[in-house]
Amino acid sequence: MANKPRSSEALKVVARCRPMSRKEEAAGYERILEMDVKLGQVTIRNPRASPGELPKTFTFDAVYDASSKQADLYDETVRPLIDSVLQGFNGTIFAYGQTGTGKTYTMQGAWAEPEKRGIIPISFEHIFTHISRSQNQQYLVRASYLEIYQEEIRDLLAKDQSKKLELKENPETGVYIKDLSSFVTKNVKEIEHVMNLGSQTRSVGSTNMNEYSSRSHAIFLITIECSETGLDGEEHIRVGKLNLVDLAGSERQSKMGAHGERPKEASKINLSLSALGNVISALVDGKSTHIPYRDSKLTRLLQDSLGGNAKTIMVATLGPASHSYDESLSTLRFANRAKNIKNKPRVNEDPKDTLLREFQEEIVRLKAQLEKRGMLGKKRRRSSRRKKAMDGESATENEGEDDNEDGLEKNMENYLKEQKERLEEEKAAIQDDHSLVSEEKQKLLEEKEKMIEDLRKEQEATELLATKYKAMESKLLIGGRNIMDHTNEQQKMLELKRQEIAEQKRREREMQQEMLLRDEETMELRETYTSLQQEVEIKTKKLKKLYAKLQAVKAEIQDQHDEYIRVRQDLEEAQNEQTRELKLKYLIIENFIPPEEKNKIMNRLYFDCEEDQWKFQPLVPAGGYKPQPHLAGSIAVHIDHFLNCWLTDSGSSCN
């Protein structure tokens, strides 16, 4: 695969705060978040703070308050990334935050209301609009949809929803999912249909925090392949992959008020999000020699997006109410660390495994077969006419025009020619027939002459009609083309203006942030004192300010320590739950499974390093495979599989 390397760029992080809910307002919770859109800053106030404790402020690439529109977020933050994907880069957009803060709304929105449509449906429109305006390029767009539910990968578009998919790794293409279904889509309607089908089977549930809480991490993957002729005259293919990720929300067991499967789901969700946090911390640290991507399937799938070759945007969603202080602060800290990650995006050019190239080769083969059978004429004329209308070529300026025109009347011309030749033959036969009397012969000849004249007039009328039809068709195509071109130009200009406005806002925000930093640094240099008393007063104020900052840092350290303790307690709780389950299964093994059956299955265990999991050796070894009994001692990590195997016909189903 030929790739064009680029310099590193930081992961883009934006924060978005939802409005206060009716439930929160009724309960009397106060607002603790302030969003400064111009400066790109979020200020959070501790509702339990002691007097004099300063609020905490975080700065991001952009900030969107409760009144922000979906289109604002897309045009300012997401649109440049989608444009990059269309150019052949990999891109990832993911929403992170506590459950109930608007992650799914940000990513998907309300499909039925145009103003409330989220990032995913707007990106569909963006992609296919770009394709429809492109010239001399061929595109192939594929869509896949998956979820990670309790650390198991499910294909949301597969017929068999119970099938668990496996992660694989390729040295050239990176991490991928084996047997993940992919659907070719030709327009917005088709890709929306694929999205809706997958959404119907996604795992959701109700908790105290959210009535329709996502219980899994969902990833909608769009692969865009583009083929165009390069300066060397050869066909070149670029492949851009877009990951649209809707993460399940982080949640505290004490607040969710859930029972049954919900605590187990929450435990798995928090573990995977904890692994994501560990990966981000290791990437930002700079001292870590090992990045723990393999700690969860989520981090393995996002490996290219975090410190890899993709352009990445993180949307941190926040709740404004005081009861969400701990979770909102944790999200802000997480996002603040993430913005220090550096990726090295590159264009994926001429990869070996493109489906578009396979399609092109298949089309050429089918065309050759059709031409051999003489069945392609009409089809080629139609496609030629359509291509001319799209490329803006006049019907009188192309080499293939004669073909196109002749095709409209070719059958009629052949018919008229055959009829004329037949009449001429009949006329000659009458003249050579000596059995006819001269009067009869003359009468028949006059009839044939009249028929020939009628045939000639019919041919002229047909030609005149065809000429008029072609002229009308030519005008219609030109007129339609001009109108469409004018509309497209207006839309392009409108989009360019939006991009300019978004870029201007971004530059203004960066300049204001830079000015604030410089003002603090140069304050002392600009200050002059008229007396010692004034100098004492000003420096006393500075001392108090620095002392307040010191206290804020100490409070931050204490908060970090408290957060660490809470996370540790959650992990210990999850570990205790898993330990209880493991002891139960050990008890079942020791008391209900015969030792000889247990030994048989344990001797068949081996560890697959490529897939990073335990597997069973087939009952009939292939190719002289040697078991690895020294690994059997770690049976605990695969105890579920072990039990299932024995309970289903003593392991005979685990080939």
C-alpha positions in Angstrom: 0.0 0.0 0.0 1.4 3.4 -1.0 0.8 6.0 1.8 1.6 9.6 1.9 3.0 10.5 5.3 2.1 13.7 7.0 3.2 15.6 10.1 1.5 14.8 13.4 -1.6 16.6 14.4 -3.4 16.7 17.8 -6.6 14.9 18.4 -9.4 17.5 18.3 -11.5 17.7 21.4 -14.8 19.7 21.7 -17.2 19.9 24.7 -21.0 20.0 24.5 -23.4 20.6 27.4 -27.1 19.6 27.2 -29.9 21.7 28.7 -31.3 21.0 32.2 -33.9 18.3 32.1 -37.4 18.8 33.5 -36.6 16.1 36.1 -33.5 18.0 37.2 -35.4 21.4 37.4 -38.2 19.8 39.4 -35.7 18.3 41.8 -34.2 21.8 42.4 -30.7 21.0 41.2 -28.5 24.0 40.4 -26.5 24.6 37.3 -22.7 24.2 37.8 -21.4 24.5 34.3 -20.6 27.7 32.4 -19.7 27.5 28.7 -17.6 30.3 27.2 -18.2 29.7 23.4 -15.9 32.5 22.3 -12.9 31.4 24.3 -13.6 27.6 24.1 -13.6 27.2 27.8 -15.7 25.2 30.3 -15.9 26.3 33.9 -17.2 23.9 36.5 -18.1 24.8 40.1 -18.2 22.4 43.0 -21.6 22.6 44.7 -20.0 21.2 47.9 -17.0 23.6 47.7 -15.7 25.4 50.8 -15.9 29.2 50.7 -13.1 30.7 48.6 -12.5 27.6 46.5 -12.1 28.7 42.9 -14.0 26.9 40.0 -12.1 24.8 37.6 -11.6 25.9 34.0 -10.8 23.7 31.0 -9.9 24.8 27.5 -10.8 22.9 24.3 -10.8 23.3 20.6 -14.4 24.4 20.7 -17.3 24.5 23.1 -21.0 24.2 22.5 -23.6 25.3 25.1 -27.2 24.2 25.6 -28.5 26.5 22.9 -26.1 25.2 20.2 -27.5 23.6 17.0 -26.6 20.3 15.5 -25.5 22.2 12.2 -23.1 24.4 14.2 -21.2 21.5 15.6 -21.1 19.7 12.2 -20.0 22.7 10.1 -17.4 24.0 12.5 -15.9 20.7 13.7 -17.0 17.7 11.7 -17.2 18.9 8.1 -13.4 19.3 7.6 -12.8 15.7 8.9 -15.4 14.3 6.4 -13.7 16.2 3.6 -10.4 14.6 4.6 -12.0 11.1 4.5 -13.2 11.8 1.0 -9.6 12.6 0.1 -8.5 9.2 1.4 -7.7 9.7 5.1 -9.0 7.6 7.9 -11.3 9.5 10.3 -13.0 8.8 13.6 -15.6 10.7 15.6 -16.6 9.5 19.0 -18.8 10.9 21.8 -17.8 10.3 25.4 -19.6 11.2 28.6 -21.8 10.0 31.4 -25.0 8.2 30.5 -27.8 10.6 29.7 -25.7 13.6 28.6 -26.6 13.5 24.9 -24.0 11.2 23.2 -26.6 9.4 21.0 -28.4 12.7 20.3 -25.1 14.3 19.2 -24.2 11.3 17.0 -27.7 10.4 15.6 -30.1 13.1 16.7 -33.8 13.1 15.7 -33.9 11.7 12.1 -37.4 13.0 11.3 -36.5 16.7 12.1 -33.9 18.2 9.8 -32.7 20.7 12.3 -32.1 18.0 14.9 -30.3 15.5 12.7 -27.0 14.4 14.3 -23.5 14.0 13.0 -24.2 10.6 11.3 -27.2 11.5 9.1 -25.6 14.9 8.1 -22.4 13.1 7.2 -24.4 10.8 4.9 -25.8 13.9 3.0 -22.3 15.4 2.9 -20.7 12.3 1.4 -23.2 11.7 -1.4 -23.5 15.3 -2.2 -19.8 15.5 -2.7 -19.9 12.4 -4.9 -22.7 13.7 -7.1 -20.7 16.9 -7.8 -17.4 15.2 -8.6 -16.2 14.7 -12.1 -14.0 12.0 -13.8 -14.1 10.0 -10.6 -15.7 6.6 -9.7 -16.8 5.9 -6.1 -17.8 2.9 -4.1 -19.4 3.4 -0.7 -19.8 0.5 1.8 -21.3 0.5 5.2 -21.0 -1.8 8.3 -22.5 -1.6 11.7 -21.4 -3.3 14.9 -21.7 -3.1 18.6 -19.5 -4.2 21.5 -21.8 -5.7 24.2 -20.2 -7.0 27.4 -16.9 -7.3 25.5 -18.4 -9.4 22.7 -18.6 -8.0 19.2 -21.9 -8.4 17.3 -22.7 -7.6 13.7 -25.9 -5.5 13.9 -26.6 -6.2 10.2 -26.2 -10.0 10.3 -29.1 -12.4 10.2 -27.7 -14.4 13.1 -27.4 -12.0 16.0 -26.1 -14.6 18.4 -22.8 -15.0 16.4 -19.8 -13.5 18.1 -17.2 -12.0 15.8 -13.4 -12.2 16.2 -10.8 -9.4 16.0 -7.9 -10.0 13.7 -4.8 -8.0 12.8 -3.2 -7.5 9.4 0.3 -6.0 9.2 -0.8 -3.7 6.3 -4.4 -2.8 7.1 -4.2 -3.0 10.9 -7.0 -4.4 13.2 -10.1 -5.6 11.5 -13.2 -7.8 12.3 -13.4 -11.2 10.6 -16.7 -11.9 8.8 -18.2 -8.4 9.4 -20.9 -7.9 6.9 -20.6 -4.9 4.5 -23.3 -3.4 2.2 -22.7 -1.3 -0.9 -24.8 1.8 -0.8 -25.5 4.1 -3.8 -27.4 7.0 -2.1 -28.5 8.6 1.2 -31.7 6.6 1.4 -29.9 3.2 1.1 -27.2 4.0 3.8 -30.0 5.4 6.1 -31.8 2.1 5.6 -28.7 0.2 6.6 -28.3 2.4 9.7 -32.0 1.9 10.7 -31.8 -1.8 10.4 -28.8 -2.0 12.7 -30.3 0.4 15.2 -33.3 -1.8 15.7 -31.1 -4.6 17.0 -28.8 -2.5 19.2 -28.8 -3.2 23.0 -30.6 -0.5 25.0 -32.1 -0.4 28.4 -33.7 1.8 31.0 -31.9 3.1 34.1 -32.5 6.0 36.6 -30.1 8.1 34.6 -31.6 7.5 31.1 -34.8 5.9 30.0 -33.2 4.7 26.7 -29.6 4.1 27.8 -27.2 2.6 25.3 -25.9 -0.6 26.8 -23.2 -1.2 24.2 -20.5 0.7 22.2 -21.8 1.1 18.6 -19.5 1.8 15.6 -20.9 2.6 12.2 -18.1 2.2 9.7 -18.2 3.8 6.2 -15.6 2.9 3.6 -15.3 5.3 0.6 -13.2 4.1 -2.3 -12.4 6.7 -5.1 -10.8 5.9 -8.4 -9.5 8.6 -10.8 -6.8 8.9 -13.5 -3.6 10.4 -12.3 -1.0 12.6 -14.1 0.7 9.4 -15.2 -2.4 8.3 -17.0 -2.9 5.3 -14.7 -6.0 4.7 -12.5 -5.3 5.4 -8.8 -7.6 4.4 -5.9 -7.8 6.2 -2.6 -9.6 4.6 0.4 -11.0 6.6 3.3 -12.5 4.9 6.3 -14.9 6.8 8.7 -15.6 5.4 12.1 -18.7 6.9 13.7 -18.6 5.8 17.4 -21.4 6.1 19.9 -19.9 5.0 23.2 -22.0 3.7 26.1 -22.1 6.1 29.0 -19.9 5.8 32.1 -22.1 5.3 35.1 -22.0 4.8 38.9 -23.8 1.7 40.3 -25.2 3.8 43.1 -27.0 6.2 40.7 -28.3 3.9 38.0 -30.7 2.1 40.3 -30.7 -0.9 38.0 -31.1 -4.6 38.7 -30.7 -7.9 36.8 -28.3 -7.6 33.9 -27.9 -3.8 34.2 -25.1 -3.9 36.9 -23.2 -6.5 34.9 -23.5 -4.4 31.8 -22.4 -1.3 33.6 -19.4 -3.2 35.0 -18.3 -4.2 31.5 -18.9 -0.7 30.1 -16.9 0.9 32.9 -14.0 -1.6 32.4 -13.8 -0.8 28.7 -14.0 2.9 29.3 -11.3 2.5 32.0 -9.1 0.7 29.5 -9.7 3.6 27.0 -8.6 6.1 29.7 -5.5 4.0 30.4 -4.6 4.1 26.7 -5.0 7.8 26.6 -3.0 8.3 29.7 -0.2 6.1 28.4 -0.1 8.0 25.0 0.0 11.4 26.8 2.5 10.4 29.4 5.3 10.1 26.8 7.3 7.8 29.2 5.2 4.7 28.7 6.9 2.0 26.5 3.8 0.0 26.3 0.3 1.2 25.2 -2.4 -1.2 26.6 -4.5 -1.4 23.4 -5.2 -5.1 24.0 -6.9 -4.5 27.4 -10.3 -4.2 25.7 -11.8 -4.8 22.3 -12.9 -1.1 22.1 -9.3 0.1 22.4 -8.1 -2.4 19.9 -10.7 -1.2 17.4 -9.8 2.5 18.1 -6.0 1.8 17.9 -5.5 3.7 14.6 -7.7 6.6 16.0 -5.6 7.0 19.2 -2.0 7.7 18.3 -2.3 6.1 14.9 -2.8 7.2 11.3 -6.4 8.7 11.6 -7.8 12.1 12.1 -9.9 12.0 15.3 -12.5 14.1 16.9 -13.8 13.6 20.4 -17.0 15.2 21.6 -17.2 15.3 25.4 -20.9 15.5 26.4 -21.7 17.0 29.8 -24.6 17.3 32.2 -25.1 20.8 33.7 -26.8 19.8 37.0 -25.1 19.7 40.4 -25.9 16.0 41.0 -23.6 15.2 38.0 -20.6 17.1 39.3 -18.3 14.1 39.8 -19.1 12.6 36.4 -18.9 15.9 34.6 -15.5 16.7 36.2 -14.3 13.2 35.3 -15.4 13.7 31.7 -13.6 17.1 31.5 -10.4 15.6 32.9 -10.6 12.7 30.5 -11.1 15.1 27.5 -8.3 17.4 28.7 -5.9 14.5 28.6 -7.1 13.3 25.2 -6.4 16.6 23.5 -2.7 16.0 24.0 -2.7 12.8 21.9 -0.8 13.1 18.6 -1.8 11.2 15.4 0.0 10.9 12.1 -2.7 10.9 9.4 -1.9 9.7 5.9 -3.7 9.1 2.7 -4.5 5.4 1.9 -3.5 5.3 -1.8 -3.6 2.3 -4.1 -4.2 -0.4 -1.4 -4.3 -4.0 -2.7 -7.6 -5.1 -1.3 -10.0 -2.5 -2.7 -13.5 -3.7 -3.8 -13.7 -0.9 -6.3 -10.9 -2.3 -8.4 -12.6 -5.7 -8.3 -15.8 -4.1 -9.5 -14.0 -2.3 -12.3 -12.4 -5.5 -13.6 -15.7 -7.3 -13.4 -17.5 -4.6 -15.4 -14.8 -4.7 -18.1 -15.2 -8.5 -18.3 -19.0 -8.3 -18.6 -18.8 -5.5 -21.2 -16.5 -7.7 -23.3 -19.0 -10.6 -23.1 -21.9 -8.3 -24.0 -20.1 -6.8 -26.9 -19.4 -10.3 -28.3 -23.1 -11.0 -28.2 -24.0 -7.6 -29.7 -26.2 -6.7 -26.7 -24.4 -3.6 -25.5 -25.3 -1.0 -28.1 -28.4 0.4 -26.6 -27.0 0.3 -23.0 -23.8 2.1 -24.1 -25.7 4.8 -25.9 -27.8 5.5 -22.7 -24.7 5.6 -20.5 -22.9 7.8 -23.0 -25.8 10.2 -23.0 -26.0 10.2 -19.2 -22.2 10.8 -18.9 -22.4 13.7 -21.3 -25.2 15.4 -19.3 -23.1 15.0 -16.1 -19.8 16.2 -17.7 -21.4 19.2 -19.4 -20.5 18.2 -22.9 -22.6 19.4 -25.8 -24.3 16.8 -28.0 -22.6 18.2 -31.1 -19.0 18.2 -29.7 -18.2 14.6 -29.0 -16.8 11.8 -31.0 -19.4 9.4 -29.8 -22.3 11.6 -30.9 -22.8 9.9 -34.3 -23.2 6.6 -32.5 -25.7 8.2 -30.1 -27.7 9.8 -32.9 -27.7 6.8 -35.2 -28.9 4.7 -32.4 -32.2 6.6 -32.2 -33.1 5.6 -35.8 -30.8 2.8 -36.7 -33.5 0.1 -36.6 -35.9 2.3 -38.6 -33.3 3.0 -41.3 -32.5 -0.7 -41.6 -36.2 -1.5 -42.0 -36.7 1.2 -44.7 -33.6 0.1 -46.5 -34.8 -3.5 -46.6 -38.3 -2.5 -47.8 -36.8 -0.3 -50.6 -34.5 -3.1 -51.8 -37.5 -5.5 -51.7 -39.6 -3.2 -53.8 -36.8 -2.6 -56.3 -36.5 -6.4 -56.6 -40.2 -6.8 -57.1 -40.2 -4.0 -59.7 -37.4 -5.7 -61.7 -39.2 -9.0 -61.4 -42.4 -7.4 -62.9 -40.4 -5.9 -65.8 -38.8 -9.3 -66.5 -42.1 -11.2 -66.4 -43.2 -11.7 -70.0 -46.4 -13.5 -69.1 -48.0 -10.2 -68.1 -49.8 -8.0 -70.7 -48.3 -4.5 -71.1 -51.3 -2.7 -69.4 -51.1 -4.9 -66.3 -47.4 -4.6 -66.2 -47.6 -0.8 -66.4 -50.2 -0.7 -63.7 -48.1 -2.8 -61.3 -45.0 -0.8 -62.0 -46.9 2.5 -61.2 -48.1 0.9 -57.9 -44.6 -0.1 -57.0 -43.3 3.4 -58.0 -45.9 5.0 -55.7 -45.0 2.6 -52.9 -41.3 3.6 -53.3 -42.2 7.3 -53.3 -44.3 6.8 -50.1 -41.4 4.9 -48.6 -39.1 7.8 -49.5 -41.4 10.3 -47.9 -41.7 8.2 -44.8 -37.9 8.0 -44.6 -37.7 11.8 -44.9 -40.4 12.3 -42.3 -38.6 9.9 -40.0 -35.3 11.7 -40.4 -37.0 15.0 -39.8 -38.7 13.7 -36.7 -35.4 12.2 -35.4 -33.6 15.5 -36.0 -36.3 17.4 -34.1 -36.1 14.8 -31.3 -32.4 15.1 -31.1 -32.5 18.9 -31.1 -35.1 18.9 -28.3 -33.2 16.3 -26.3 -30.0 18.3 -26.8 -31.6 21.5 -25.6 -33.3 19.7 -22.7 -30.0 18.2 -21.5 -28.2 21.6 -21.8 -31.0 23.4 -20.1 -31.2 20.9 -17.3 -27.4 20.9 -17.0 -27.2 24.6 -16.7 -29.9 24.8 -14.1 -28.2 22.0 -12.1 -24.8 23.5 -12.5 -26.2 26.9 -11.3 -27.8 25.2 -8.2 -24.6 23.2 -7.5 -22.5 26.4 -7.7 -24.8 28.2 -5.3 -24.6 25.2 -2.9 -20.9 25.1 -3.2 -20.6 28.8 -2.5 -22.9 28.5 0.5 -20.8 25.6 1.9 -17.6 27.6 1.3 -19.0 30.6 3.2 -20.0 28.3 6.1 -16.5 26.9 6.1 -15.0 30.4 6.0 -17.2 31.5 8.9 -16.3 28.3 10.9 -12.6 28.8 10.2 -12.8 32.5 11.2 -14.5 31.5 14.5 -11.7 29.0 15.1 -9.0 31.5 14.4 -10.7 34.1 16.7 -10.9 31.6 19.5 -7.3 30.6 19.2 -6.2 34.3 19.1 -8.2 35.1 22.2 -6.8 32.1 24.0 -3.3 33.1 23.0 -3.9 36.8 24.0 -5.0 35.7 27.5 -1.8 33.7 28.0 0.4 36.6 26.8 -1.4 39.1 29.0 -0.6 37.0 32.0 3.0 36.6 31.0 3.6 40.3 30.2 1.6 41.9 33.0 4.6 42.3 35.2 6.7 43.8 32.4 4.1 46.5 31.6 3.5 47.5 35.2 5.1 50.6 36.7 4.8 51.8 40.3 4.5 55.4 41.4 5.3 54.6 45.0 6.5 51.8 47.3 3.0 51.6 48.8 1.4 51.0 45.4 4.0 48.3 44.6 3.3 46.6 48.0 -0.4 46.6 47.3 -0.1 45.2 43.7 2.3 42.5 44.8 0.1 41.6 47.7 -2.8 41.1 45.3 -0.5 38.9 43.1 0.6 36.9 46.1 -3.1 36.3 47.1 -3.8 35.3 43.5 -0.9 32.9 43.5 -1.9 31.5 46.8 -5.4 30.9 45.5 -3.9 29.1 42.5 -1.8 27.0 44.9 -4.9 26.1 46.9 -6.7 25.2 43.6 -3.8 22.9 42.7 -4.0 21.2 46.1 -7.7 20.8 45.7 -7.2 19.4 42.2 -4.7 16.9 43.7 -7.2 15.9 46.4 -10.0 15.6 43.7 -7.7 13.4 41.6 -7.0 11.2 44.6 -10.7 10.9 45.4 -11.5 10.1 41.8 -8.7 7.4 41.9 -10.3 5.9 45.0 -13.7 5.9 43.4 -12.4 4.2 40.2 -10.5 1.7 42.3 -13.6 0.9 44.3 -15.5 0.3 41.1 -12.8 -2.0 39.8 -12.6 -3.9 43.0 -16.3 -4.3 43.0 -16.2 -5.7 39.4 -13.3 -7.9 40.4 -15.2 -9.3 43.4 -18.2 -10.0 41.2 -16.0 -11.9 38.7 -14.3 -13.8 41.5 -17.6 -14.9 42.9 -18.7 -16.2 39.5 -15.3 -17.9 39.0 -15.6 -19.7 42.4 -19.1 -20.8 41.5 -17.9 -22.3 38.3 -14.9 -24.0 40.0 -17.4 -25.5 42.5 -19.5 -26.9 39.6 -16.3 -28.3 37.9 -15.1 -30.0 41.1 -18.4 -31.5 42.1 -20.3 -32.3 38.9 -17.7 -33.0 36.1 -15.8 -36.3 36.2 -12.0 -35.8 36.5 -11.2 -37.8 33.3 -13.5 -35.5 31.3 -12.0 -32.4 32.9 -8.4 -33.7 32.0 -9.5 -34.4 28.4 -10.7 -30.9 27.9 -7.8 -29.2 29.7 -5.3 -31.2 27.5 -7.0 -29.7 24.4 -6.6 -26.1 25.5 -4.0 -23.8 23.8 -3.5 -20.1 23.7 -3.8 -18.3 20.3 -1.4 -15.4 20.5 -2.8 -13.8 17.3 -6.3 -13.5 18.7 -5.2 -13.1 22.3 -7.5 -15.8 23.6 -7.8 -19.4 24.7 -9.0 -22.0 22.2 -9.6 -25.8 22.0 -7.5 -28.1 19.9 -9.7 -30.1 17.5 -10.5 -33.7 18.6 -8.7 -34.9 15.4 -5.4 -32.9 15.3 -4.6 -31.5 11.8 -1.0 -31.4 10.5 0.7 -33.0 13.5 -0.3 -30.2 15.9 1.2 -30.6 19.4 -0.8 -29.6 22.4 0.6 -27.1 24.9 -0.2 -28.7 28.3 2.0 -26.1 30.1 -0.7 -23.5 29.4 -3.5 -25.5 30.8 -3.0 -24.1 34.3 -4.7 -20.8 33.2 -8.1 -22.5 32.6 -9.8 -19.8 34.7 -9.6 -17.3 31.8 -11.7 -19.5 29.6 -13.9 -21.3 32.2 -17.2 -20.3 30.5 -16.1 -22.0 27.3 -14.9 -25.0 29.2 -18.3 -25.5 31.0 -20.3 -25.0 27.8 -18.1 -27.6 26.1 -18.6 -30.3 28.7 -22.3 -29.6 29.2 -22.8 -30.0 25.4 -21.9 -33.7 24.9 -18.7 -33.7 26.8 -16.8 -31.2 24.7 -17.6 -32.9 21.4 -19.1 -29.6 20.0 -15.9 -27.6 20.7 -14.0 -28.5 17.6 
